[in-house]
Amino acid sequence: MNVLLPWKYQHFGENDFILQQDLVPAHGAKTTINLCAKLFHGFWGKDIWPSNSPVLNPMDFQFGLCWSRDSPAHDTRQKRQH
């Protein structure tokens, strides 16, 4: 919080902002959840946050599909230009 809150006030002032919780193990620890609930009005706990299922959270997976489909394959070997 010693870094986050000064950064928040520098960039957003008194305006509201949103932090997205990804609930990776370190971010989902009880101490982290309790701190976020205490400091952030409207914090969503684990019981509300949707699962990481591709059905419930399709955008995380769609970008990868588009990237692999639309990006040309590249030869990783170096080519010399003469």
PyMOL Python script that loads the backbone (N, CA, C, O; Angstrom):
from pymol import cmd

cmd.read_pdbstr("""\
ATOM      1  N   MET A   1       0.806  -1.191   0.000  1.00  0.00           N
ATOM      2  CA  MET A   1       0.000   0.000   0.000  1.00  0.00           C
ATOM      3  C   MET A   1       0.854   1.262   0.000  1.00  0.00           C
ATOM      4  O   MET A   1       0.395   2.327  -0.412  1.00  0.00           O
ATOM      5  N   ASN A   2       2.091   1.142   0.460  1.00  0.00           N
ATOM      6  CA  ASN A   2       2.978   2.307   0.479  1.00  0.00           C
ATOM      7  C   ASN A   2       3.311   2.787  -0.924  1.00  0.00           C
ATOM      8  O   ASN A   2       3.706   3.938  -1.110  1.00  0.00           O
ATOM      9  N   VAL A   3       3.155   1.917  -1.908  1.00  0.00           N
ATOM     10  CA  VAL A   3       3.409   2.291  -3.297  1.00  0.00           C
ATOM     11  C   VAL A   3       2.095   2.578  -4.015  1.00  0.00           C
ATOM     12  O   VAL A   3       1.982   3.560  -4.748  1.00  0.00           O
ATOM     13  N   LEU A   4       1.110   1.720  -3.800  1.00  0.00           N
ATOM     14  CA  LEU A   4      -0.146   1.822  -4.541  1.00  0.00           C
ATOM     15  C   LEU A   4      -0.903   3.118  -4.263  1.00  0.00           C
ATOM     16  O   LEU A   4      -1.305   3.814  -5.196  1.00  0.00           O
ATOM     17  N   LEU A   5      -1.096   3.438  -3.008  1.00  0.00           N
ATOM     18  CA  LEU A   5      -1.915   4.617  -2.700  1.00  0.00           C
ATOM     19  C   LEU A   5      -1.287   5.926  -3.163  1.00  0.00           C
ATOM     20  O   LEU A   5      -2.010   6.753  -3.719  1.00  0.00           O
ATOM     21  N   PRO A   6       0.016   6.173  -2.972  1.00  0.00           N
ATOM     22  CA  PRO A   6       0.594   7.396  -3.549  1.00  0.00           C
ATOM     23  C   PRO A   6       0.470   7.432  -5.075  1.00  0.00           C
ATOM     24  O   PRO A   6       0.202   8.487  -5.650  1.00  0.00           O
ATOM     25  N   TRP A   7       0.663   6.283  -5.730  1.00  0.00           N
ATOM     26  CA  TRP A   7       0.525   6.200  -7.188  1.00  0.00           C
ATOM     27  C   TRP A   7      -0.909   6.530  -7.597  1.00  0.00           C
ATOM     28  O   TRP A   7      -1.135   7.264  -8.559  1.00  0.00           O
ATOM     29  N   LYS A   8      -1.875   5.981  -6.859  1.00  0.00           N
ATOM     30  CA  LYS A   8      -3.290   6.232  -7.147  1.00  0.00           C
ATOM     31  C   LYS A   8      -3.591   7.721  -7.068  1.00  0.00           C
ATOM     32  O   LYS A   8      -4.217   8.271  -7.974  1.00  0.00           O
ATOM     33  N   TYR A   9      -3.154   8.384  -5.996  1.00  0.00           N
ATOM     34  CA  TYR A   9      -3.448   9.810  -5.840  1.00  0.00           C
ATOM     35  C   TYR A   9      -2.716  10.657  -6.876  1.00  0.00           C
ATOM     36  O   TYR A   9      -3.236  11.684  -7.312  1.00  0.00           O
ATOM     37  N   GLN A  10      -1.526  10.241  -7.272  1.00  0.00           N
ATOM     38  CA  GLN A  10      -0.784  10.979  -8.295  1.00  0.00           C
ATOM     39  C   GLN A  10      -1.499  10.913  -9.640  1.00  0.00           C
ATOM     40  O   GLN A  10      -1.566  11.910 -10.359  1.00  0.00           O
ATOM     41  N   HIS A  11      -2.028   9.751  -9.979  1.00  0.00           N
ATOM     42  CA  HIS A  11      -2.631   9.559 -11.298  1.00  0.00           C
ATOM     43  C   HIS A  11      -4.134   9.824 -11.345  1.00  0.00           C
ATOM     44  O   HIS A  11      -4.643  10.257 -12.380  1.00  0.00           O
ATOM     45  N   PHE A  12      -4.853   9.577 -10.256  1.00  0.00           N
ATOM     46  CA  PHE A  12      -6.305   9.690 -10.267  1.00  0.00           C
ATOM     47  C   PHE A  12      -6.852  10.719  -9.289  1.00  0.00           C
ATOM     48  O   PHE A  12      -8.043  11.030  -9.321  1.00  0.00           O
ATOM     49  N   GLY A  13      -5.996  11.253  -8.419  1.00  0.00           N
ATOM     50  CA  GLY A  13      -6.482  12.192  -7.417  1.00  0.00           C
ATOM     51  C   GLY A  13      -7.515  11.530  -6.524  1.00  0.00           C
ATOM     52  O   GLY A  13      -7.322  10.405  -6.064  1.00  0.00           O
ATOM     53  N   GLU A  14      -8.608  12.229  -6.283  1.00  0.00           N
ATOM     54  CA  GLU A  14      -9.687  11.690  -5.444  1.00  0.00           C
ATOM     55  C   GLU A  14     -10.697  10.874  -6.249  1.00  0.00           C
ATOM     56  O   GLU A  14     -11.657  10.351  -5.684  1.00  0.00           O
ATOM     57  N   ASN A  15     -10.490  10.758  -7.570  1.00  0.00           N
ATOM     58  CA  ASN A  15     -11.425  10.011  -8.406  1.00  0.00           C
ATOM     59  C   ASN A  15     -11.351   8.523  -8.107  1.00  0.00           C
ATOM     60  O   ASN A  15     -10.332   8.016  -7.638  1.00  0.00           O
ATOM     61  N   ASP A  16     -12.449   7.834  -8.385  1.00  0.00           N
ATOM     62  CA  ASP A  16     -12.487   6.388  -8.216  1.00  0.00           C
ATOM     63  C   ASP A  16     -11.640   5.712  -9.283  1.00  0.00           C
ATOM     64  O   ASP A  16     -11.401   6.274 -10.352  1.00  0.00           O
ATOM     65  N   PHE A  17     -11.198   4.523  -8.985  1.00  0.00           N
ATOM     66  CA  PHE A  17     -10.482   3.708  -9.956  1.00  0.00           C
ATOM     67  C   PHE A  17     -10.755   2.251  -9.639  1.00  0.00           C
ATOM     68  O   PHE A  17     -11.261   1.931  -8.564  1.00  0.00           O
ATOM     69  N   ILE A  18     -10.425   1.366 -10.568  1.00  0.00           N
ATOM     70  CA  ILE A  18     -10.709  -0.060 -10.401  1.00  0.00           C
ATOM     71  C   ILE A  18      -9.409  -0.842 -10.428  1.00  0.00           C
ATOM     72  O   ILE A  18      -8.579  -0.663 -11.320  1.00  0.00           O
ATOM     73  N   LEU A  19      -9.243  -1.705  -9.446  1.00  0.00           N
ATOM     74  CA  LEU A  19      -8.157  -2.681  -9.447  1.00  0.00           C
ATOM     75  C   LEU A  19      -8.789  -4.032  -9.741  1.00  0.00           C
ATOM     76  O   LEU A  19      -9.780  -4.399  -9.110  1.00  0.00           O
ATOM     77  N   GLN A  20      -8.240  -4.766 -10.675  1.00  0.00           N
ATOM     78  CA  GLN A  20      -8.791  -6.075 -10.993  1.00  0.00           C
ATOM     79  C   GLN A  20      -8.005  -7.145 -10.257  1.00  0.00           C
ATOM     80  O   GLN A  20      -6.790  -7.246 -10.421  1.00  0.00           O
ATOM     81  N   GLN A  21      -8.677  -7.932  -9.460  1.00  0.00           N
ATOM     82  CA  GLN A  21      -8.073  -9.009  -8.684  1.00  0.00           C
ATOM     83  C   GLN A  21      -8.016 -10.255  -9.555  1.00  0.00           C
ATOM     84  O   GLN A  21      -9.038 -10.674 -10.099  1.00  0.00           O
ATOM     85  N   ASP A  22      -6.838 -10.852  -9.694  1.00  0.00           N
ATOM     86  CA  ASP A  22      -6.719 -12.053 -10.516  1.00  0.00           C
ATOM     87  C   ASP A  22      -6.750 -13.339  -9.694  1.00  0.00           C
ATOM     88  O   ASP A  22      -6.834 -14.430 -10.257  1.00  0.00           O
ATOM     89  N   LEU A  23      -6.684 -13.220  -8.372  1.00  0.00           N
ATOM     90  CA  LEU A  23      -6.784 -14.340  -7.447  1.00  0.00           C
ATOM     91  C   LEU A  23      -5.753 -15.439  -7.670  1.00  0.00           C
ATOM     92  O   LEU A  23      -6.023 -16.601  -7.368  1.00  0.00           O
ATOM     93  N   VAL A  24      -4.585 -15.098  -8.189  1.00  0.00           N
ATOM     94  CA  VAL A  24      -3.503 -16.084  -8.168  1.00  0.00           C
ATOM     95  C   VAL A  24      -3.230 -16.379  -6.701  1.00  0.00           C
ATOM     96  O   VAL A  24      -3.593 -15.569  -5.848  1.00  0.00           O
ATOM     97  N   PRO A  25      -2.605 -17.506  -6.372  1.00  0.00           N
ATOM     98  CA  PRO A  25      -2.481 -17.894  -4.961  1.00  0.00           C
ATOM     99  C   PRO A  25      -1.985 -16.796  -4.021  1.00  0.00           C
ATOM    100  O   PRO A  25      -2.546 -16.635  -2.937  1.00  0.00           O
ATOM    101  N   ALA A  26      -0.977 -16.053  -4.387  1.00  0.00           N
ATOM    102  CA  ALA A  26      -0.466 -15.003  -3.499  1.00  0.00           C
ATOM    103  C   ALA A  26      -1.471 -13.869  -3.324  1.00  0.00           C
ATOM    104  O   ALA A  26      -1.525 -13.244  -2.264  1.00  0.00           O
ATOM    105  N   HIS A  27      -2.260 -13.602  -4.348  1.00  0.00           N
ATOM    106  CA  HIS A  27      -3.238 -12.518  -4.277  1.00  0.00           C
ATOM    107  C   HIS A  27      -4.539 -12.966  -3.624  1.00  0.00           C
ATOM    108  O   HIS A  27      -5.358 -12.136  -3.230  1.00  0.00           O
ATOM    109  N   GLY A  28      -4.729 -14.278  -3.508  1.00  0.00           N
ATOM    110  CA  GLY A  28      -5.954 -14.808  -2.922  1.00  0.00           C
ATOM    111  C   GLY A  28      -5.794 -15.235  -1.478  1.00  0.00           C
ATOM    112  O   GLY A  28      -6.707 -15.831  -0.905  1.00  0.00           O
ATOM    113  N   ALA A  29      -4.648 -14.942  -0.878  1.00  0.00           N
ATOM    114  CA  ALA A  29      -4.421 -15.300   0.522  1.00  0.00           C
ATOM    115  C   ALA A  29      -5.413 -14.555   1.413  1.00  0.00           C
ATOM    116  O   ALA A  29      -5.839 -13.447   1.086  1.00  0.00           O
ATOM    117  N   LYS A  30      -5.774 -15.164   2.532  1.00  0.00           N
ATOM    118  CA  LYS A  30      -6.741 -14.540   3.442  1.00  0.00           C
ATOM    119  C   LYS A  30      -6.299 -13.146   3.871  1.00  0.00           C
ATOM    120  O   LYS A  30      -7.121 -12.234   3.965  1.00  0.00           O
ATOM    121  N   THR A  31      -5.006 -12.979   4.131  1.00  0.00           N
ATOM    122  CA  THR A  31      -4.529 -11.660   4.565  1.00  0.00           C
ATOM    123  C   THR A  31      -4.705 -10.623   3.458  1.00  0.00           C
ATOM    124  O   THR A  31      -5.060  -9.476   3.731  1.00  0.00           O
ATOM    125  N   THR A  32      -4.459 -11.022   2.217  1.00  0.00           N
ATOM    126  CA  THR A  32      -4.627 -10.100   1.087  1.00  0.00           C
ATOM    127  C   THR A  32      -6.097  -9.759   0.890  1.00  0.00           C
ATOM    128  O   THR A  32      -6.451  -8.595   0.703  1.00  0.00           O
ATOM    129  N   ILE A  33      -6.947 -10.773   0.933  1.00  0.00           N
ATOM    130  CA  ILE A  33      -8.386 -10.559   0.765  1.00  0.00           C
ATOM    131  C   ILE A  33      -8.918  -9.648   1.870  1.00  0.00           C
ATOM    132  O   ILE A  33      -9.693  -8.731   1.602  1.00  0.00           O
ATOM    133  N   ASN A  34      -8.502  -9.903   3.109  1.00  0.00           N
ATOM    134  CA  ASN A  34      -8.957  -9.072   4.234  1.00  0.00           C
ATOM    135  C   ASN A  34      -8.479  -7.629   4.094  1.00  0.00           C
ATOM    136  O   ASN A  34      -9.234  -6.698   4.370  1.00  0.00           O
ATOM    137  N   LEU A  35      -7.231  -7.438   3.668  1.00  0.00           N
ATOM    138  CA  LEU A  35      -6.703  -6.089   3.482  1.00  0.00           C
ATOM    139  C   LEU A  35      -7.470  -5.352   2.387  1.00  0.00           C
ATOM    140  O   LEU A  35      -7.839  -4.190   2.556  1.00  0.00           O
ATOM    141  N   CYS A  36      -7.708  -6.025   1.271  1.00  0.00           N
ATOM    142  CA  CYS A  36      -8.451  -5.398   0.171  1.00  0.00           C
ATOM    143  C   CYS A  36      -9.871  -5.043   0.606  1.00  0.00           C
ATOM    144  O   CYS A  36     -10.375  -3.971   0.272  1.00  0.00           O
ATOM    145  N   ALA A  37     -10.515  -5.941   1.347  1.00  0.00           N
ATOM    146  CA  ALA A  37     -11.874  -5.677   1.824  1.00  0.00           C
ATOM    147  C   ALA A  37     -11.896  -4.471   2.758  1.00  0.00           C
ATOM    148  O   ALA A  37     -12.850  -3.693   2.755  1.00  0.00           O
ATOM    149  N   LYS A  38     -10.845  -4.319   3.554  1.00  0.00           N
ATOM    150  CA  LYS A  38     -10.768  -3.196   4.493  1.00  0.00           C
ATOM    151  C   LYS A  38     -10.494  -1.872   3.772  1.00  0.00           C
ATOM    152  O   LYS A  38     -11.077  -0.844   4.115  1.00  0.00           O
ATOM    153  N   LEU A  39      -9.608  -1.898   2.776  1.00  0.00           N
ATOM    154  CA  LEU A  39      -9.158  -0.665   2.134  1.00  0.00           C
ATOM    155  C   LEU A  39      -9.995  -0.218   0.940  1.00  0.00           C
ATOM    156  O   LEU A  39     -10.066   0.975   0.644  1.00  0.00           O
ATOM    157  N   PHE A  40     -10.629  -1.165   0.255  1.00  0.00           N
ATOM    158  CA  PHE A  40     -11.301  -0.829  -0.999  1.00  0.00           C
ATOM    159  C   PHE A  40     -12.805  -1.055  -0.894  1.00  0.00           C
ATOM    160  O   PHE A  40     -13.275  -2.188  -0.797  1.00  0.00           O
ATOM    161  N   HIS A  41     -13.546   0.046  -0.917  1.00  0.00           N
ATOM    162  CA  HIS A  41     -15.006  -0.024  -0.876  1.00  0.00           C
ATOM    163  C   HIS A  41     -15.501  -0.787  -2.104  1.00  0.00           C
ATOM    164  O   HIS A  41     -15.057  -0.519  -3.220  1.00  0.00           O
ATOM    165  N   GLY A  42     -16.402  -1.719  -1.909  1.00  0.00           N
ATOM    166  CA  GLY A  42     -16.960  -2.467  -3.026  1.00  0.00           C
ATOM    167  C   GLY A  42     -16.094  -3.618  -3.487  1.00  0.00           C
ATOM    168  O   GLY A  42     -16.317  -4.161  -4.569  1.00  0.00           O
ATOM    169  N   PHE A  43     -15.102  -4.007  -2.685  1.00  0.00           N
ATOM    170  CA  PHE A  43     -14.219  -5.116  -3.061  1.00  0.00           C
ATOM    171  C   PHE A  43     -15.021  -6.404  -3.196  1.00  0.00           C
ATOM    172  O   PHE A  43     -15.845  -6.726  -2.340  1.00  0.00           O
ATOM    173  N   TRP A  44     -14.769  -7.142  -4.282  1.00  0.00           N
ATOM    174  CA  TRP A  44     -15.423  -8.433  -4.497  1.00  0.00           C
ATOM    175  C   TRP A  44     -14.527  -9.527  -3.961  1.00  0.00           C
ATOM    176  O   TRP A  44     -13.375  -9.640  -4.378  1.00  0.00           O
ATOM    177  N   GLY A  45     -15.027 -10.327  -3.055  1.00  0.00           N
ATOM    178  CA  GLY A  45     -14.275 -11.451  -2.514  1.00  0.00           C
ATOM    179  C   GLY A  45     -14.323 -12.656  -3.442  1.00  0.00           C
ATOM    180  O   GLY A  45     -14.898 -12.600  -4.529  1.00  0.00           O
ATOM    181  N   LYS A  46     -13.711 -13.742  -2.995  1.00  0.00           N
ATOM    182  CA  LYS A  46     -13.661 -14.961  -3.808  1.00  0.00           C
ATOM    183  C   LYS A  46     -15.040 -15.537  -4.085  1.00  0.00           C
ATOM    184  O   LYS A  46     -15.244 -16.189  -5.109  1.00  0.00           O
ATOM    185  N   ASP A  47     -15.989 -15.304  -3.187  1.00  0.00           N
ATOM    186  CA  ASP A  47     -17.322 -15.871  -3.358  1.00  0.00           C
ATOM    187  C   ASP A  47     -18.121 -15.182  -4.465  1.00  0.00           C
ATOM    188  O   ASP A  47     -19.114 -15.736  -4.936  1.00  0.00           O
ATOM    189  N   ILE A  48     -17.710 -13.996  -4.884  1.00  0.00           N
ATOM    190  CA  ILE A  48     -18.417 -13.262  -5.939  1.00  0.00           C
ATOM    191  C   ILE A  48     -17.672 -13.327  -7.266  1.00  0.00           C
ATOM    192  O   ILE A  48     -18.296 -13.393  -8.325  1.00  0.00           O
ATOM    193  N   TRP A  49     -16.346 -13.310  -7.216  1.00  0.00           N
ATOM    194  CA  TRP A  49     -15.538 -13.247  -8.431  1.00  0.00           C
ATOM    195  C   TRP A  49     -15.769 -14.480  -9.297  1.00  0.00           C
ATOM    196  O   TRP A  49     -15.715 -15.596  -8.780  1.00  0.00           O
ATOM    197  N   PRO A  50     -16.026 -14.320 -10.601  1.00  0.00           N
ATOM    198  CA  PRO A  50     -16.278 -15.483 -11.456  1.00  0.00           C
ATOM    199  C   PRO A  50     -15.041 -16.356 -11.611  1.00  0.00           C
ATOM    200  O   PRO A  50     -13.905 -15.910 -11.449  1.00  0.00           O
ATOM    201  N   SER A  51     -15.301 -17.580 -11.924  1.00  0.00           N
ATOM    202  CA  SER A  51     -14.198 -18.518 -12.098  1.00  0.00           C
ATOM    203  C   SER A  51     -13.390 -18.153 -13.337  1.00  0.00           C
ATOM    204  O   SER A  51     -13.808 -17.306 -14.126  1.00  0.00           O
ATOM    205  N   ASN A  52     -12.250 -18.781 -13.507  1.00  0.00           N
ATOM    206  CA  ASN A  52     -11.404 -18.526 -14.673  1.00  0.00           C
ATOM    207  C   ASN A  52     -11.766 -19.427 -15.842  1.00  0.00           C
ATOM    208  O   ASN A  52     -10.973 -19.600 -16.767  1.00  0.00           O
ATOM    209  N   SER A  53     -12.936 -19.988 -15.804  1.00  0.00           N
ATOM    210  CA  SER A  53     -13.396 -20.857 -16.874  1.00  0.00           C
ATOM    211  C   SER A  53     -13.474 -20.080 -18.186  1.00  0.00           C
ATOM    212  O   SER A  53     -13.909 -18.929 -18.191  1.00  0.00           O
ATOM    213  N   PRO A  54     -13.057 -20.692 -19.304  1.00  0.00           N
ATOM    214  CA  PRO A  54     -13.170 -20.001 -20.595  1.00  0.00           C
ATOM    215  C   PRO A  54     -14.621 -19.696 -20.955  1.00  0.00           C
ATOM    216  O   PRO A  54     -14.883 -18.785 -21.740  1.00  0.00           O
ATOM    217  N   VAL A  55     -15.554 -20.438 -20.396  1.00  0.00           N
ATOM    218  CA  VAL A  55     -16.967 -20.194 -20.670  1.00  0.00           C
ATOM    219  C   VAL A  55     -17.421 -18.911 -19.973  1.00  0.00           C
ATOM    220  O   VAL A  55     -18.201 -18.138 -20.529  1.00  0.00           O
ATOM    221  N   LEU A  56     -16.928 -18.689 -18.753  1.00  0.00           N
ATOM    222  CA  LEU A  56     -17.345 -17.519 -17.992  1.00  0.00           C
ATOM    223  C   LEU A  56     -16.468 -16.301 -18.238  1.00  0.00           C
ATOM    224  O   LEU A  56     -16.880 -15.176 -17.955  1.00  0.00           O
ATOM    225  N   ASN A  57     -15.287 -16.505 -18.749  1.00  0.00           N
ATOM    226  CA  ASN A  57     -14.347 -15.411 -18.956  1.00  0.00           C
ATOM    227  C   ASN A  57     -13.704 -15.566 -20.338  1.00  0.00           C
ATOM    228  O   ASN A  57     -12.499 -15.799 -20.431  1.00  0.00           O
ATOM    229  N   PRO A  58     -14.491 -15.441 -21.409  1.00  0.00           N
ATOM    230  CA  PRO A  58     -13.993 -15.772 -22.744  1.00  0.00           C
ATOM    231  C   PRO A  58     -12.914 -14.846 -23.289  1.00  0.00           C
ATOM    232  O   PRO A  58     -12.124 -15.281 -24.126  1.00  0.00           O
ATOM    233  N   MET A  59     -12.844 -13.601 -22.859  1.00  0.00           N
ATOM    234  CA  MET A  59     -11.882 -12.673 -23.453  1.00  0.00           C
ATOM    235  C   MET A  59     -10.435 -13.087 -23.208  1.00  0.00           C
ATOM    236  O   MET A  59      -9.579 -12.861 -24.065  1.00  0.00           O
ATOM    237  N   ASP A  60     -10.147 -13.685 -22.060  1.00  0.00           N
ATOM    238  CA  ASP A  60      -8.784 -14.114 -21.783  1.00  0.00           C
ATOM    239  C   ASP A  60      -8.284 -15.104 -22.819  1.00  0.00           C
ATOM    240  O   ASP A  60      -7.088 -15.163 -23.106  1.00  0.00           O
ATOM    241  N   PHE A  61      -9.192 -15.874 -23.374  1.00  0.00           N
ATOM    242  CA  PHE A  61      -8.799 -16.944 -24.271  1.00  0.00           C
ATOM    243  C   PHE A  61      -8.936 -16.546 -25.734  1.00  0.00           C
ATOM    244  O   PHE A  61      -8.219 -17.077 -26.582  1.00  0.00           O
ATOM    245  N   GLN A  62      -9.833 -15.633 -26.046  1.00  0.00           N
ATOM    246  CA  GLN A  62     -10.058 -15.236 -27.425  1.00  0.00           C
ATOM    247  C   GLN A  62      -8.863 -14.511 -28.024  1.00  0.00           C
ATOM    248  O   GLN A  62      -8.584 -14.667 -29.213  1.00  0.00           O
ATOM    249  N   PHE A  63      -8.146 -13.718 -27.222  1.00  0.00           N
ATOM    250  CA  PHE A  63      -6.994 -13.008 -27.762  1.00  0.00           C
ATOM    251  C   PHE A  63      -5.933 -13.981 -28.242  1.00  0.00           C
ATOM    252  O   PHE A  63      -5.310 -13.760 -29.281  1.00  0.00           O
ATOM    253  N   GLY A  64      -5.723 -15.048 -27.501  1.00  0.00           N
ATOM    254  CA  GLY A  64      -4.743 -16.054 -27.904  1.00  0.00           C
ATOM    255  C   GLY A  64      -5.139 -16.725 -29.204  1.00  0.00           C
ATOM    256  O   GLY A  64      -4.290 -16.983 -30.057  1.00  0.00           O
ATOM    257  N   LEU A  65      -6.424 -17.008 -29.361  1.00  0.00           N
ATOM    258  CA  LEU A  65      -6.894 -17.633 -30.593  1.00  0.00           C
ATOM    259  C   LEU A  65      -6.697 -16.702 -31.783  1.00  0.00           C
ATOM    260  O   LEU A  65      -6.245 -17.137 -32.842  1.00  0.00           O
ATOM    261  N   CYS A  66      -7.032 -15.430 -31.619  1.00  0.00           N
ATOM    262  CA  CYS A  66      -6.861 -14.462 -32.709  1.00  0.00           C
ATOM    263  C   CYS A  66      -5.395 -14.291 -33.056  1.00  0.00           C
ATOM    264  O   CYS A  66      -5.032 -14.233 -34.230  1.00  0.00           O
ATOM    265  N   TRP A  67      -4.555 -14.212 -32.039  1.00  0.00           N
ATOM    266  CA  TRP A  67      -3.126 -14.010 -32.262  1.00  0.00           C
ATOM    267  C   TRP A  67      -2.540 -15.158 -33.073  1.00  0.00           C
ATOM    268  O   TRP A  67      -1.815 -14.929 -34.042  1.00  0.00           O
ATOM    269  N   SER A  68      -2.848 -16.385 -32.685  1.00  0.00           N
ATOM    270  CA  SER A  68      -2.257 -17.529 -33.377  1.00  0.00           C
ATOM    271  C   SER A  68      -2.836 -17.687 -34.778  1.00  0.00           C
ATOM    272  O   SER A  68      -2.141 -18.154 -35.680  1.00  0.00           O
ATOM    273  N   ARG A  69      -4.089 -17.308 -34.975  1.00  0.00           N
ATOM    274  CA  ARG A  69      -4.713 -17.451 -36.285  1.00  0.00           C
ATOM    275  C   ARG A  69      -4.244 -16.372 -37.254  1.00  0.00           C
ATOM    276  O   ARG A  69      -4.003 -16.653 -38.428  1.00  0.00           O
ATOM    277  N   ASP A  70      -4.113 -15.137 -36.768  1.00  0.00           N
ATOM    278  CA  ASP A  70      -3.819 -14.006 -37.642  1.00  0.00           C
ATOM    279  C   ASP A  70      -2.332 -13.708 -37.806  1.00  0.00           C
ATOM    280  O   ASP A  70      -1.949 -12.984 -38.725  1.00  0.00           O
ATOM    281  N   SER A  71      -1.502 -14.245 -36.945  1.00  0.00           N
ATOM    282  CA  SER A  71      -0.070 -13.955 -37.013  1.00  0.00           C
ATOM    283  C   SER A  71       0.622 -14.962 -37.914  1.00  0.00           C
ATOM    284  O   SER A  71       0.453 -16.170 -37.746  1.00  0.00           O
ATOM    285  N   PRO A  72       1.393 -14.475 -38.860  1.00  0.00           N
ATOM    286  CA  PRO A  72       2.116 -15.417 -39.719  1.00  0.00           C
ATOM    287  C   PRO A  72       3.208 -16.124 -38.926  1.00  0.00           C
ATOM    288  O   PRO A  72       3.795 -15.560 -38.002  1.00  0.00           O
ATOM    289  N   ALA A  73       3.461 -17.350 -39.302  1.00  0.00           N
ATOM    290  CA  ALA A  73       4.546 -18.093 -38.653  1.00  0.00           C
ATOM    291  C   ALA A  73       5.870 -17.483 -39.087  1.00  0.00           C
ATOM    292  O   ALA A  73       6.029 -17.085 -40.241  1.00  0.00           O
ATOM    293  N   HIS A  74       6.803 -17.410 -38.177  1.00  0.00           N
ATOM    294  CA  HIS A  74       8.106 -16.828 -38.473  1.00  0.00           C
ATOM    295  C   HIS A  74       9.188 -17.889 -38.350  1.00  0.00           C
ATOM    296  O   HIS A  74       9.164 -18.718 -37.440  1.00  0.00           O
ATOM    297  N   ASP A  75      10.121 -17.851 -39.259  1.00  0.00           N
ATOM    298  CA  ASP A  75      11.280 -18.734 -39.190  1.00  0.00           C
ATOM    299  C   ASP A  75      12.218 -18.142 -38.149  1.00  0.00           C
ATOM    300  O   ASP A  75      12.629 -16.988 -38.271  1.00  0.00           O
ATOM    301  N   THR A  76      12.557 -18.910 -37.139  1.00  0.00           N
ATOM    302  CA  THR A  76      13.397 -18.383 -36.063  1.00  0.00           C
ATOM    303  C   THR A  76      14.879 -18.411 -36.404  1.00  0.00           C
ATOM    304  O   THR A  76      15.694 -17.844 -35.676  1.00  0.00           O
ATOM    305  N   ARG A  77      15.231 -19.061 -37.495  1.00  0.00           N
ATOM    306  CA  ARG A  77      16.643 -19.063 -37.891  1.00  0.00           C
ATOM    307  C   ARG A  77      16.994 -17.714 -38.504  1.00  0.00           C
ATOM    308  O   ARG A  77      16.196 -17.126 -39.234  1.00  0.00           O
ATOM    309  N   GLN A  78      18.168 -17.242 -38.208  1.00  0.00           N
ATOM    310  CA  GLN A  78      18.590 -15.956 -38.762  1.00  0.00           C
ATOM    311  C   GLN A  78      18.877 -16.104 -40.249  1.00  0.00           C
ATOM    312  O   GLN A  78      19.462 -17.091 -40.696  1.00  0.00           O
ATOM    313  N   LYS A  79      18.454 -15.104 -40.994  1.00  0.00           N
ATOM    314  CA  LYS A  79      18.696 -15.106 -42.433  1.00  0.00           C
ATOM    315  C   LYS A  79      19.607 -13.936 -42.754  1.00  0.00           C
ATOM    316  O   LYS A  79      19.423 -12.831 -42.244  1.00  0.00           O
ATOM    317  N   ARG A  80      20.564 -14.183 -43.580  1.00  0.00           N
ATOM    318  CA  ARG A  80      21.468 -13.112 -44.001  1.00  0.00           C
ATOM    319  C   ARG A  80      20.925 -12.470 -45.263  1.00  0.00           C
ATOM    320  O   ARG A  80      20.488 -13.145 -46.195  1.00  0.00           O
ATOM    321  N   GLN A  81      20.965 -11.163 -45.264  1.00  0.00           N
ATOM    322  CA  GLN A  81      20.554 -10.455 -46.467  1.00  0.00           C
ATOM    323  C   GLN A  81      21.809  -9.982 -47.184  1.00  0.00           C
ATOM    324  O   GLN A  81      22.699  -9.396 -46.568  1.00  0.00           O
ATOM    325  N   HIS A  82      21.877 -10.234 -48.473  1.00  0.00           N
ATOM    326  CA  HIS A  82      23.051  -9.842 -49.268  1.00  0.00           C
ATOM    327  C   HIS A  82      22.741  -8.631 -50.101  1.00  0.00           C
ATOM    328  O   HIS A  82      23.604  -8.151 -50.838  1.00  0.00           O
TER     329      HIS A  82
END
""", "prot")
cmd.dss("prot")
cmd.show_as("cartoon", "prot")
cmd.util.cbc("prot")
cmd.orient("prot")
